[in-house]
Amino acid sequence: MALLAAQQININGLQPTFVAASASDTVACDDRVIVIYLNTDAATRTITLVTPPKLNQFGQDLGNVVVTIAALTGREVIGPITNDFDGGGGVATITLSATANVTVAAVRI
C-alpha cells in the first residue's frame, strides 16, 4: 500500500507525475484532491474507492465507488476525495483489480 502524495496545481498549470499503481493505494482526504488513473494494458481494470462503514443511509451501509477503466487508452479522473471516505487516519483507500500497465497521480486543485 502506497500513500499517493497530492501534486498541487497552480496558475501556471501542472504536468502531473504518474507512478505505478499498487493493488491498494491511499490518498489524503481533501475536498480538493482527485486521482487520475491511466491504463495502457489490453485489459480493462476496476478501480474501487472504498466507502468506510461509517457512511450509511437509513441504517444501510453505502456501497463502494466502483469505476471501470478502459483498456489501452483508458483514463479516469475520480474525486474529489472528501472526508467522507476517511477510513481512518485521514486517508481514503483505493484498490485496483490488476496493476500491470496502470499508473496513477493524485492532484490537488
Secondary structure, DSSP 8 states (H G I E B T S, - for coil): -EEE--EE-BTTB-----EE--SEEEEE-BTTEEEEEEE-SSS-EEEEE---TT-EETTEE---EEEEE-TTTEEEEE--B-GGG--STTEEEEEES--TTEEEEEEE-
